[in-house]
Amino acid sequence: MIVVEVVGALAGASVTVAAMSLTSYGKRFNENRDAVVRLTTSVDNMVHRLDVLHKDIKLRDAEVFARLRDLEAAVARLEGSQKHS
């Protein structure tokens, strides 16, 4: 009789430990999945912001180089007028 109770207690403890292990594994899996989702979202956000920054830099550079071309043309005109005078 005692052997049956011991075996029953061991079986109950084994089932409890197995259930706790599965619950712990599921919780860790969910935490890891959530971390991956957060990281993926963060990377996507950074990519979008870098695209916006790249477009802003391209526009600024186009404006700067256009002004430089205008200045070069003005300097060339001034140099040309001074040589003919």
PyMOL Python script that loads the backbone (N, CA, C, O; Angstrom):
from pymol import cmd

cmd.read_pdbstr("""\
ATOM      1  N   MET A   1       0.810  -1.178   0.000  1.00  0.00           N
ATOM      2  CA  MET A   1       0.000   0.000   0.000  1.00  0.00           C
ATOM      3  C   MET A   1       0.865   1.257   0.000  1.00  0.00           C
ATOM      4  O   MET A   1       0.578   2.214  -0.719  1.00  0.00           O
ATOM      5  N   ILE A   2       1.903   1.252   0.794  1.00  0.00           N
ATOM      6  CA  ILE A   2       2.796   2.410   0.868  1.00  0.00           C
ATOM      7  C   ILE A   2       3.508   2.605  -0.466  1.00  0.00           C
ATOM      8  O   ILE A   2       3.729   3.739  -0.890  1.00  0.00           O
ATOM      9  N   VAL A   3       3.864   1.522  -1.120  1.00  0.00           N
ATOM     10  CA  VAL A   3       4.545   1.599  -2.408  1.00  0.00           C
ATOM     11  C   VAL A   3       3.629   2.277  -3.433  1.00  0.00           C
ATOM     12  O   VAL A   3       4.103   3.085  -4.232  1.00  0.00           O
ATOM     13  N   VAL A   4       2.364   1.972  -3.428  1.00  0.00           N
ATOM     14  CA  VAL A   4       1.407   2.571  -4.357  1.00  0.00           C
ATOM     15  C   VAL A   4       1.291   4.070  -4.084  1.00  0.00           C
ATOM     16  O   VAL A   4       1.228   4.869  -5.018  1.00  0.00           O
ATOM     17  N   GLU A   5       1.263   4.447  -2.821  1.00  0.00           N
ATOM     18  CA  GLU A   5       1.184   5.872  -2.483  1.00  0.00           C
ATOM     19  C   GLU A   5       2.448   6.616  -2.898  1.00  0.00           C
ATOM     20  O   GLU A   5       2.375   7.742  -3.391  1.00  0.00           O
ATOM     21  N   VAL A   6       3.605   5.990  -2.701  1.00  0.00           N
ATOM     22  CA  VAL A   6       4.880   6.613  -3.097  1.00  0.00           C
ATOM     23  C   VAL A   6       4.929   6.770  -4.612  1.00  0.00           C
ATOM     24  O   VAL A   6       5.325   7.815  -5.128  1.00  0.00           O
ATOM     25  N   VAL A   7       4.522   5.720  -5.314  1.00  0.00           N
ATOM     26  CA  VAL A   7       4.518   5.787  -6.782  1.00  0.00           C
ATOM     27  C   VAL A   7       3.528   6.851  -7.243  1.00  0.00           C
ATOM     28  O   VAL A   7       3.811   7.597  -8.182  1.00  0.00           O
ATOM     29  N   GLY A   8       2.393   6.926  -6.604  1.00  0.00           N
ATOM     30  CA  GLY A   8       1.409   7.957  -6.956  1.00  0.00           C
ATOM     31  C   GLY A   8       1.932   9.354  -6.677  1.00  0.00           C
ATOM     32  O   GLY A   8       1.719  10.267  -7.475  1.00  0.00           O
ATOM     33  N   ALA A   9       2.615   9.532  -5.551  1.00  0.00           N
ATOM     34  CA  ALA A   9       3.189  10.840  -5.223  1.00  0.00           C
ATOM     35  C   ALA A   9       4.273  11.223  -6.224  1.00  0.00           C
ATOM     36  O   ALA A   9       4.350  12.370  -6.663  1.00  0.00           O
ATOM     37  N   LEU A  10       5.121  10.235  -6.583  1.00  0.00           N
ATOM     38  CA  LEU A  10       6.172  10.509  -7.578  1.00  0.00           C
ATOM     39  C   LEU A  10       5.571  10.854  -8.944  1.00  0.00           C
ATOM     40  O   LEU A  10       6.054  11.751  -9.635  1.00  0.00           O
ATOM     41  N   ALA A  11       4.540  10.148  -9.314  1.00  0.00           N
ATOM     42  CA  ALA A  11       3.888  10.438 -10.601  1.00  0.00           C
ATOM     43  C   ALA A  11       3.254  11.826 -10.570  1.00  0.00           C
ATOM     44  O   ALA A  11       3.356  12.573 -11.543  1.00  0.00           O
ATOM     45  N   GLY A  12       2.610  12.174  -9.475  1.00  0.00           N
ATOM     46  CA  GLY A  12       2.016  13.507  -9.359  1.00  0.00           C
ATOM     47  C   GLY A  12       3.060  14.596  -9.389  1.00  0.00           C
ATOM     48  O   GLY A  12       2.867  15.630 -10.028  1.00  0.00           O
ATOM     49  N   ALA A  13       4.178  14.370  -8.695  1.00  0.00           N
ATOM     50  CA  ALA A  13       5.269  15.352  -8.693  1.00  0.00           C
ATOM     51  C   ALA A  13       5.869  15.477 -10.083  1.00  0.00           C
ATOM     52  O   ALA A  13       6.202  16.577 -10.524  1.00  0.00           O
ATOM     53  N   SER A  14       6.008  14.346 -10.778  1.00  0.00           N
ATOM     54  CA  SER A  14       6.574  14.381 -12.136  1.00  0.00           C
ATOM     55  C   SER A  14       5.673  15.163 -13.085  1.00  0.00           C
ATOM     56  O   SER A  14       6.152  15.954 -13.899  1.00  0.00           O
ATOM     57  N   VAL A  15       4.379  14.939 -12.976  1.00  0.00           N
ATOM     58  CA  VAL A  15       3.439  15.670 -13.822  1.00  0.00           C
ATOM     59  C   VAL A  15       3.490  17.165 -13.503  1.00  0.00           C
ATOM     60  O   VAL A  15       3.448  17.989 -14.416  1.00  0.00           O
ATOM     61  N   THR A  16       3.578  17.518 -12.235  1.00  0.00           N
ATOM     62  CA  THR A  16       3.654  18.920 -11.831  1.00  0.00           C
ATOM     63  C   THR A  16       4.923  19.576 -12.375  1.00  0.00           C
ATOM     64  O   THR A  16       4.877  20.684 -12.909  1.00  0.00           O
ATOM     65  N   VAL A  17       6.055  18.883 -12.235  1.00  0.00           N
ATOM     66  CA  VAL A  17       7.327  19.428 -12.743  1.00  0.00           C
ATOM     67  C   VAL A  17       7.269  19.581 -14.256  1.00  0.00           C
ATOM     68  O   VAL A  17       7.734  20.587 -14.791  1.00  0.00           O
ATOM     69  N   ALA A  18       6.710  18.604 -14.949  1.00  0.00           N
ATOM     70  CA  ALA A  18       6.608  18.687 -16.408  1.00  0.00           C
ATOM     71  C   ALA A  18       5.713  19.855 -16.820  1.00  0.00           C
ATOM     72  O   ALA A  18       6.030  20.586 -17.758  1.00  0.00           O
ATOM     73  N   ALA A  19       4.603  20.026 -16.119  1.00  0.00           N
ATOM     74  CA  ALA A  19       3.695  21.131 -16.448  1.00  0.00           C
ATOM     75  C   ALA A  19       4.362  22.479 -16.190  1.00  0.00           C
ATOM     76  O   ALA A  19       4.214  23.412 -16.979  1.00  0.00           O
ATOM     77  N   MET A  20       5.092  22.577 -15.088  1.00  0.00           N
ATOM     78  CA  MET A  20       5.789  23.837 -14.788  1.00  0.00           C
ATOM     79  C   MET A  20       6.873  24.114 -15.825  1.00  0.00           C
ATOM     80  O   MET A  20       7.081  25.263 -16.214  1.00  0.00           O
ATOM     81  N   SER A  21       7.559  23.070 -16.271  1.00  0.00           N
ATOM     82  CA  SER A  21       8.596  23.249 -17.295  1.00  0.00           C
ATOM     83  C   SER A  21       7.987  23.736 -18.603  1.00  0.00           C
ATOM     84  O   SER A  21       8.512  24.645 -19.246  1.00  0.00           O
ATOM     85  N   LEU A  22       6.874  23.121 -18.989  1.00  0.00           N
ATOM     86  CA  LEU A  22       6.214  23.544 -20.232  1.00  0.00           C
ATOM     87  C   LEU A  22       5.703  24.976 -20.124  1.00  0.00           C
ATOM     88  O   LEU A  22       5.807  25.748 -21.078  1.00  0.00           O
ATOM     89  N   THR A  23       5.153  25.332 -18.969  1.00  0.00           N
ATOM     90  CA  THR A  23       4.672  26.694 -18.768  1.00  0.00           C
ATOM     91  C   THR A  23       5.823  27.687 -18.840  1.00  0.00           C
ATOM     92  O   THR A  23       5.710  28.749 -19.452  1.00  0.00           O
ATOM     93  N   SER A  24       6.940  27.321 -18.199  1.00  0.00           N
ATOM     94  CA  SER A  24       8.118  28.194 -18.215  1.00  0.00           C
ATOM     95  C   SER A  24       8.657  28.345 -19.637  1.00  0.00           C
ATOM     96  O   SER A  24       9.030  29.439 -20.061  1.00  0.00           O
ATOM     97  N   TYR A  25       8.692  27.217 -20.371  1.00  0.00           N
ATOM     98  CA  TYR A  25       9.169  27.269 -21.752  1.00  0.00           C
ATOM     99  C   TYR A  25       8.268  28.160 -22.599  1.00  0.00           C
ATOM    100  O   TYR A  25       8.748  28.972 -23.391  1.00  0.00           O
ATOM    101  N   GLY A  26       6.957  27.999 -22.424  1.00  0.00           N
ATOM    102  CA  GLY A  26       6.011  28.832 -23.185  1.00  0.00           C
ATOM    103  C   GLY A  26       6.167  30.300 -22.850  1.00  0.00           C
ATOM    104  O   GLY A  26       6.092  31.150 -23.737  1.00  0.00           O
ATOM    105  N   LYS A  27       6.381  30.608 -21.589  1.00  0.00           N
ATOM    106  CA  LYS A  27       6.555  32.003 -21.181  1.00  0.00           C
ATOM    107  C   LYS A  27       7.830  32.585 -21.792  1.00  0.00           C
ATOM    108  O   LYS A  27       7.827  33.706 -22.299  1.00  0.00           O
ATOM    109  N   ARG A  28       8.925  31.809 -21.739  1.00  0.00           N
ATOM    110  CA  ARG A  28      10.180  32.281 -22.347  1.00  0.00           C
ATOM    111  C   ARG A  28      10.020  32.463 -23.842  1.00  0.00           C
ATOM    112  O   ARG A  28      10.524  33.434 -24.406  1.00  0.00           O
ATOM    113  N   PHE A  29       9.323  31.537 -24.494  1.00  0.00           N
ATOM    114  CA  PHE A  29       9.090  31.644 -25.935  1.00  0.00           C
ATOM    115  C   PHE A  29       8.332  32.933 -26.255  1.00  0.00           C
ATOM    116  O   PHE A  29       8.685  33.654 -27.188  1.00  0.00           O
ATOM    117  N   ASN A  30       7.293  33.213 -25.478  1.00  0.00           N
ATOM    118  CA  ASN A  30       6.509  34.431 -25.702  1.00  0.00           C
ATOM    119  C   ASN A  30       7.351  35.677 -25.453  1.00  0.00           C
ATOM    120  O   ASN A  30       7.253  36.646 -26.207  1.00  0.00           O
ATOM    121  N   GLU A  31       8.173  35.669 -24.413  1.00  0.00           N
ATOM    122  CA  GLU A  31       9.044  36.816 -24.133  1.00  0.00           C
ATOM    123  C   GLU A  31      10.045  37.026 -25.257  1.00  0.00           C
ATOM    124  O   GLU A  31      10.291  38.157 -25.675  1.00  0.00           O
ATOM    125  N   ASN A  32      10.626  35.924 -25.749  1.00  0.00           N
ATOM    126  CA  ASN A  32      11.584  36.031 -26.858  1.00  0.00           C
ATOM    127  C   ASN A  32      10.899  36.532 -28.129  1.00  0.00           C
ATOM    128  O   ASN A  32      11.453  37.356 -28.857  1.00  0.00           O
ATOM    129  N   ARG A  33       9.686  36.028 -28.390  1.00  0.00           N
ATOM    130  CA  ARG A  33       8.943  36.476 -29.569  1.00  0.00           C
ATOM    131  C   ARG A  33       8.639  37.971 -29.471  1.00  0.00           C
ATOM    132  O   ARG A  33       8.776  38.707 -30.448  1.00  0.00           O
ATOM    133  N   ASP A  34       8.226  38.408 -28.284  1.00  0.00           N
ATOM    134  CA  ASP A  34       7.936  39.830 -28.085  1.00  0.00           C
ATOM    135  C   ASP A  34       9.185  40.682 -28.271  1.00  0.00           C
ATOM    136  O   ASP A  34       9.119  41.772 -28.838  1.00  0.00           O
ATOM    137  N   ALA A  35      10.324  40.182 -27.793  1.00  0.00           N
ATOM    138  CA  ALA A  35      11.585  40.919 -27.962  1.00  0.00           C
ATOM    139  C   ALA A  35      11.940  41.033 -29.441  1.00  0.00           C
ATOM    140  O   ALA A  35      12.391  42.087 -29.890  1.00  0.00           O
ATOM    141  N   VAL A  36      11.741  39.959 -30.197  1.00  0.00           N
ATOM    142  CA  VAL A  36      12.035  39.999 -31.635  1.00  0.00           C
ATOM    143  C   VAL A  36      11.107  40.985 -32.343  1.00  0.00           C
ATOM    144  O   VAL A  36      11.538  41.721 -33.230  1.00  0.00           O
ATOM    145  N   VAL A  37       9.850  40.997 -31.953  1.00  0.00           N
ATOM    146  CA  VAL A  37       8.894  41.933 -32.560  1.00  0.00           C
ATOM    147  C   VAL A  37       9.304  43.368 -32.252  1.00  0.00           C
ATOM    148  O   VAL A  37       9.282  44.224 -33.137  1.00  0.00           O
ATOM    149  N   ARG A  38       9.680  43.638 -30.992  1.00  0.00           N
ATOM    150  CA  ARG A  38      10.108  44.999 -30.628  1.00  0.00           C
ATOM    151  C   ARG A  38      11.359  45.408 -31.402  1.00  0.00           C
ATOM    152  O   ARG A  38      11.446  46.532 -31.896  1.00  0.00           O
ATOM    153  N   LEU A  39      12.323  44.498 -31.508  1.00  0.00           N
ATOM    154  CA  LEU A  39      13.556  44.823 -32.236  1.00  0.00           C
ATOM    155  C   LEU A  39      13.273  45.046 -33.723  1.00  0.00           C
ATOM    156  O   LEU A  39      13.814  45.972 -34.327  1.00  0.00           O
ATOM    157  N   THR A  40      12.440  44.212 -34.301  1.00  0.00           N
ATOM    158  CA  THR A  40      12.098  44.368 -35.725  1.00  0.00           C
ATOM    159  C   THR A  40      11.402  45.703 -35.968  1.00  0.00           C
ATOM    160  O   THR A  40      11.693  46.398 -36.941  1.00  0.00           O
ATOM    161  N   THR A  41      10.493  46.048 -35.084  1.00  0.00           N
ATOM    162  CA  THR A  41       9.794  47.331 -35.205  1.00  0.00           C
ATOM    163  C   THR A  41      10.769  48.492 -35.075  1.00  0.00           C
ATOM    164  O   THR A  41      10.676  49.474 -35.811  1.00  0.00           O
ATOM    165  N   SER A  42      11.697  48.378 -34.145  1.00  0.00           N
ATOM    166  CA  SER A  42      12.697  49.436 -33.958  1.00  0.00           C
ATOM    167  C   SER A  42      13.584  49.581 -35.192  1.00  0.00           C
ATOM    168  O   SER A  42      13.885  50.696 -35.617  1.00  0.00           O
ATOM    169  N   VAL A  43      13.995  48.466 -35.757  1.00  0.00           N
ATOM    170  CA  VAL A  43      14.839  48.515 -36.960  1.00  0.00           C
ATOM    171  C   VAL A  43      14.064  49.128 -38.126  1.00  0.00           C
ATOM    172  O   VAL A  43      14.607  49.950 -38.864  1.00  0.00           O
ATOM    173  N   ASP A  44      12.815  48.740 -38.294  1.00  0.00           N
ATOM    174  CA  ASP A  44      11.996  49.325 -39.362  1.00  0.00           C
ATOM    175  C   ASP A  44      11.850  50.832 -39.177  1.00  0.00           C
ATOM    176  O   ASP A  44      11.917  51.591 -40.144  1.00  0.00           O
ATOM    177  N   ASN A  45      11.653  51.258 -37.941  1.00  0.00           N
ATOM    178  CA  ASN A  45      11.541  52.686 -37.647  1.00  0.00           C
ATOM    179  C   ASN A  45      12.851  53.408 -37.977  1.00  0.00           C
ATOM    180  O   ASN A  45      12.837  54.497 -38.551  1.00  0.00           O
ATOM    181  N   MET A  46      13.981  52.796 -37.613  1.00  0.00           N
ATOM    182  CA  MET A  46      15.277  53.412 -37.913  1.00  0.00           C
ATOM    183  C   MET A  46      15.506  53.497 -39.414  1.00  0.00           C
ATOM    184  O   MET A  46      16.037  54.494 -39.905  1.00  0.00           O
ATOM    185  N   VAL A  47      15.114  52.466 -40.144  1.00  0.00           N
ATOM    186  CA  VAL A  47      15.271  52.481 -41.607  1.00  0.00           C
ATOM    187  C   VAL A  47      14.460  53.622 -42.204  1.00  0.00           C
ATOM    188  O   VAL A  47      14.940  54.340 -43.081  1.00  0.00           O
ATOM    189  N   HIS A  48      13.229  53.789 -41.729  1.00  0.00           N
ATOM    190  CA  HIS A  48      12.382  54.874 -42.230  1.00  0.00           C
ATOM    191  C   HIS A  48      13.024  56.229 -41.926  1.00  0.00           C
ATOM    192  O   HIS A  48      13.068  57.108 -42.787  1.00  0.00           O
ATOM    193  N   ARG A  49      13.518  56.392 -40.706  1.00  0.00           N
ATOM    194  CA  ARG A  49      14.138  57.677 -40.342  1.00  0.00           C
ATOM    195  C   ARG A  49      15.401  57.936 -41.154  1.00  0.00           C
ATOM    196  O   ARG A  49      15.671  59.075 -41.536  1.00  0.00           O
ATOM    197  N   LEU A  50      16.177  56.882 -41.422  1.00  0.00           N
ATOM    198  CA  LEU A  50      17.378  57.054 -42.246  1.00  0.00           C
ATOM    199  C   LEU A  50      17.006  57.429 -43.680  1.00  0.00           C
ATOM    200  O   LEU A  50      17.696  58.231 -44.309  1.00  0.00           O
ATOM    201  N   ASP A  51      15.928  56.859 -44.196  1.00  0.00           N
ATOM    202  CA  ASP A  51      15.465  57.241 -45.541  1.00  0.00           C
ATOM    203  C   ASP A  51      15.085  58.717 -45.582  1.00  0.00           C
ATOM    204  O   ASP A  51      15.432  59.426 -46.526  1.00  0.00           O
ATOM    205  N   VAL A  52      14.371  59.178 -44.556  1.00  0.00           N
ATOM    206  CA  VAL A  52      13.990  60.588 -44.490  1.00  0.00           C
ATOM    207  C   VAL A  52      15.239  61.463 -44.400  1.00  0.00           C
ATOM    208  O   VAL A  52      15.339  62.483 -45.081  1.00  0.00           O
ATOM    209  N   LEU A  53      16.183  61.062 -43.561  1.00  0.00           N
ATOM    210  CA  LEU A  53      17.435  61.824 -43.417  1.00  0.00           C
ATOM    211  C   LEU A  53      18.191  61.860 -44.741  1.00  0.00           C
ATOM    212  O   LEU A  53      18.716  62.904 -45.129  1.00  0.00           O
ATOM    213  N   HIS A  54      18.247  60.724 -45.435  1.00  0.00           N
ATOM    214  CA  HIS A  54      18.956  60.669 -46.715  1.00  0.00           C
ATOM    215  C   HIS A  54      18.321  61.613 -47.733  1.00  0.00           C
ATOM    216  O   HIS A  54      19.028  62.307 -48.463  1.00  0.00           O
ATOM    217  N   LYS A  55      16.986  61.640 -47.783  1.00  0.00           N
ATOM    218  CA  LYS A  55      16.302  62.551 -48.704  1.00  0.00           C
ATOM    219  C   LYS A  55      16.584  64.009 -48.340  1.00  0.00           C
ATOM    220  O   LYS A  55      16.806  64.841 -49.219  1.00  0.00           O
ATOM    221  N   ASP A  56      16.573  64.312 -47.042  1.00  0.00           N
ATOM    222  CA  ASP A  56      16.871  65.681 -46.597  1.00  0.00           C
ATOM    223  C   ASP A  56      18.290  66.086 -46.981  1.00  0.00           C
ATOM    224  O   ASP A  56      18.518  67.209 -47.430  1.00  0.00           O
ATOM    225  N   ILE A  57      19.238  65.175 -46.805  1.00  0.00           N
ATOM    226  CA  ILE A  57      20.635  65.472 -47.146  1.00  0.00           C
ATOM    227  C   ILE A  57      20.769  65.688 -48.652  1.00  0.00           C
ATOM    228  O   ILE A  57      21.471  66.600 -49.089  1.00  0.00           O
ATOM    229  N   LYS A  58      20.095  64.848 -49.451  1.00  0.00           N
ATOM    230  CA  LYS A  58      20.160  65.018 -50.905  1.00  0.00           C
ATOM    231  C   LYS A  58      19.600  66.382 -51.325  1.00  0.00           C
ATOM    232  O   LYS A  58      20.185  67.059 -52.170  1.00  0.00           O
ATOM    233  N   LEU A  59      18.470  66.784 -50.735  1.00  0.00           N
ATOM    234  CA  LEU A  59      17.888  68.090 -51.064  1.00  0.00           C
ATOM    235  C   LEU A  59      18.819  69.228 -50.659  1.00  0.00           C
ATOM    236  O   LEU A  59      19.016  70.180 -51.414  1.00  0.00           O
ATOM    237  N   ARG A  60      19.395  69.117 -49.448  1.00  0.00           N
ATOM    238  CA  ARG A  60      20.309  70.164 -48.979  1.00  0.00           C
ATOM    239  C   ARG A  60      21.538  70.248 -49.882  1.00  0.00           C
ATOM    240  O   ARG A  60      21.971  71.341 -50.249  1.00  0.00           O
ATOM    241  N   ASP A  61      22.098  69.094 -50.237  1.00  0.00           N
ATOM    242  CA  ASP A  61      23.267  69.089 -51.113  1.00  0.00           C
ATOM    243  C   ASP A  61      22.943  69.675 -52.477  1.00  0.00           C
ATOM    244  O   ASP A  61      23.753  70.412 -53.039  1.00  0.00           O
ATOM    245  N   ALA A  62      21.774  69.361 -53.017  1.00  0.00           N
ATOM    246  CA  ALA A  62      21.387  69.923 -54.310  1.00  0.00           C
ATOM    247  C   ALA A  62      21.297  71.441 -54.219  1.00  0.00           C
ATOM    248  O   ALA A  62      21.726  72.147 -55.132  1.00  0.00           O
ATOM    249  N   GLU A  63      20.739  71.943 -53.118  1.00  0.00           N
ATOM    250  CA  GLU A  63      20.647  73.391 -52.936  1.00  0.00           C
ATOM    251  C   GLU A  63      22.028  74.025 -52.785  1.00  0.00           C
ATOM    252  O   GLU A  63      22.303  75.072 -53.371  1.00  0.00           O
ATOM    253  N   VAL A  64      22.894  73.388 -51.999  1.00  0.00           N
ATOM    254  CA  VAL A  64      24.239  73.929 -51.781  1.00  0.00           C
ATOM    255  C   VAL A  64      25.011  73.963 -53.104  1.00  0.00           C
ATOM    256  O   VAL A  64      25.650  74.967 -53.420  1.00  0.00           O
ATOM    257  N   PHE A  65      24.954  72.876 -53.878  1.00  0.00           N
ATOM    258  CA  PHE A  65      25.703  72.835 -55.132  1.00  0.00           C
ATOM    259  C   PHE A  65      25.120  73.795 -56.167  1.00  0.00           C
ATOM    260  O   PHE A  65      25.855  74.334 -56.993  1.00  0.00           O
ATOM    261  N   ALA A  66      23.814  74.011 -56.128  1.00  0.00           N
ATOM    262  CA  ALA A  66      23.219  74.999 -57.035  1.00  0.00           C
ATOM    263  C   ALA A  66      23.728  76.394 -56.681  1.00  0.00           C
ATOM    264  O   ALA A  66      24.056  77.180 -57.570  1.00  0.00           O
ATOM    265  N   ARG A  67      23.793  76.700 -55.395  1.00  0.00           N
ATOM    266  CA  ARG A  67      24.326  78.005 -54.981  1.00  0.00           C
ATOM    267  C   ARG A  67      25.797  78.141 -55.344  1.00  0.00           C
ATOM    268  O   ARG A  67      26.236  79.214 -55.756  1.00  0.00           O
ATOM    269  N   LEU A  68      26.559  77.069 -55.196  1.00  0.00           N
ATOM    270  CA  LEU A  68      27.977  77.115 -55.587  1.00  0.00           C
ATOM    271  C   LEU A  68      28.129  77.370 -57.085  1.00  0.00           C
ATOM    272  O   LEU A  68      29.001  78.131 -57.503  1.00  0.00           O
ATOM    273  N   ARG A  69      27.268  76.723 -57.901  1.00  0.00           N
ATOM    274  CA  ARG A  69      27.335  76.967 -59.348  1.00  0.00           C
ATOM    275  C   ARG A  69      27.035  78.434 -59.661  1.00  0.00           C
ATOM    276  O   ARG A  69      27.693  79.050 -60.499  1.00  0.00           O
ATOM    277  N   ASP A  70      26.021  78.984 -58.966  1.00  0.00           N
ATOM    278  CA  ASP A  70      25.685  80.389 -59.184  1.00  0.00           C
ATOM    279  C   ASP A  70      26.846  81.296 -58.784  1.00  0.00           C
ATOM    280  O   ASP A  70      27.161  82.260 -59.482  1.00  0.00           O
ATOM    281  N   LEU A  71      27.482  80.975 -57.646  1.00  0.00           N
ATOM    282  CA  LEU A  71      28.622  81.781 -57.202  1.00  0.00           C
ATOM    283  C   LEU A  71      29.791  81.672 -58.176  1.00  0.00           C
ATOM    284  O   LEU A  71      30.444  82.668 -58.488  1.00  0.00           O
ATOM    285  N   GLU A  72      30.050  80.461 -58.653  1.00  0.00           N
ATOM    286  CA  GLU A  72      31.137  80.287 -59.630  1.00  0.00           C
ATOM    287  C   GLU A  72      30.862  81.087 -60.898  1.00  0.00           C
ATOM    288  O   GLU A  72      31.765  81.706 -61.461  1.00  0.00           O
ATOM    289  N   ALA A  73      29.603  81.068 -61.342  1.00  0.00           N
ATOM    290  CA  ALA A  73      29.259  81.834 -62.545  1.00  0.00           C
ATOM    291  C   ALA A  73      29.429  83.324 -62.292  1.00  0.00           C
ATOM    292  O   ALA A  73      29.921  84.046 -63.159  1.00  0.00           O
ATOM    293  N   ALA A  74      29.025  83.797 -61.104  1.00  0.00           N
ATOM    294  CA  ALA A  74      29.176  85.226 -60.783  1.00  0.00           C
ATOM    295  C   ALA A  74      30.650  85.602 -60.719  1.00  0.00           C
ATOM    296  O   ALA A  74      31.044  86.655 -61.219  1.00  0.00           O
ATOM    297  N   VAL A  75      31.459  84.754 -60.112  1.00  0.00           N
ATOM    298  CA  VAL A  75      32.902  85.035 -60.030  1.00  0.00           C
ATOM    299  C   VAL A  75      33.509  85.039 -61.420  1.00  0.00           C
ATOM    300  O   VAL A  75      34.341  85.894 -61.722  1.00  0.00           O
ATOM    301  N   ALA A  76      33.114  84.108 -62.272  1.00  0.00           N
ATOM    302  CA  ALA A  76      33.646  84.057 -63.639  1.00  0.00           C
ATOM    303  C   ALA A  76      33.254  85.312 -64.397  1.00  0.00           C
ATOM    304  O   ALA A  76      34.063  85.855 -65.150  1.00  0.00           O
ATOM    305  N   ARG A  77      32.008  85.789 -64.210  1.00  0.00           N
ATOM    306  CA  ARG A  77      31.604  87.030 -64.873  1.00  0.00           C
ATOM    307  C   ARG A  77      32.428  88.215 -64.374  1.00  0.00           C
ATOM    308  O   ARG A  77      32.865  89.047 -65.169  1.00  0.00           O
ATOM    309  N   LEU A  78      32.643  88.293 -63.056  1.00  0.00           N
ATOM    310  CA  LEU A  78      33.435  89.389 -62.495  1.00  0.00           C
ATOM    311  C   LEU A  78      34.869  89.328 -62.995  1.00  0.00           C
ATOM    312  O   LEU A  78      35.444  90.353 -63.362  1.00  0.00           O
ATOM    313  N   GLU A  79      35.451  88.136 -63.013  1.00  0.00           N
ATOM    314  CA  GLU A  79      36.827  88.008 -63.508  1.00  0.00           C
ATOM    315  C   GLU A  79      36.913  88.384 -64.981  1.00  0.00           C
ATOM    316  O   GLU A  79      37.884  89.007 -65.412  1.00  0.00           O
ATOM    317  N   GLY A  80      35.890  88.002 -65.760  1.00  0.00           N
ATOM    318  CA  GLY A  80      35.877  88.327 -67.178  1.00  0.00           C
ATOM    319  C   GLY A  80      35.721  89.819 -67.408  1.00  0.00           C
ATOM    320  O   GLY A  80      36.348  90.366 -68.315  1.00  0.00           O
ATOM    321  N   SER A  81      34.899  90.494 -66.608  1.00  0.00           N
ATOM    322  CA  SER A  81      34.714  91.918 -66.786  1.00  0.00           C
ATOM    323  C   SER A  81      35.950  92.692 -66.347  1.00  0.00           C
ATOM    324  O   SER A  81      36.237  93.748 -66.911  1.00  0.00           O
ATOM    325  N   GLN A  82      36.683  92.203 -65.368  1.00  0.00           N
ATOM    326  CA  GLN A  82      37.886  92.894 -64.908  1.00  0.00           C
ATOM    327  C   GLN A  82      39.016  92.741 -65.929  1.00  0.00           C
ATOM    328  O   GLN A  82      39.840  93.645 -66.064  1.00  0.00           O
ATOM    329  N   LYS A  83      39.073  91.626 -66.646  1.00  0.00           N
ATOM    330  CA  LYS A  83      40.112  91.414 -67.642  1.00  0.00           C
ATOM    331  C   LYS A  83      39.888  92.313 -68.860  1.00  0.00           C
ATOM    332  O   LYS A  83      40.859  92.747 -69.480  1.00  0.00           O
ATOM    333  N   HIS A  84      38.653  92.597 -69.213  1.00  0.00           N
ATOM    334  CA  HIS A  84      38.351  93.406 -70.388  1.00  0.00           C
ATOM    335  C   HIS A  84      38.414  94.885 -70.066  1.00  0.00           C
ATOM    336  O   HIS A  84      38.420  95.702 -70.987  1.00  0.00           O
ATOM    337  N   SER A  85      38.459  95.255 -68.831  1.00  0.00           N
ATOM    338  CA  SER A  85      38.458  96.684 -68.476  1.00  0.00           C
ATOM    339  C   SER A  85      39.809  97.292 -68.535  1.00  0.00           C
ATOM    340  O   SER A  85      39.963  98.483 -68.263  1.00  0.00           O
TER     341      SER A  85
END
""", "prot")
cmd.dss("prot")
cmd.show_as("cartoon", "prot")
cmd.util.cbc("prot")
cmd.orient("prot")
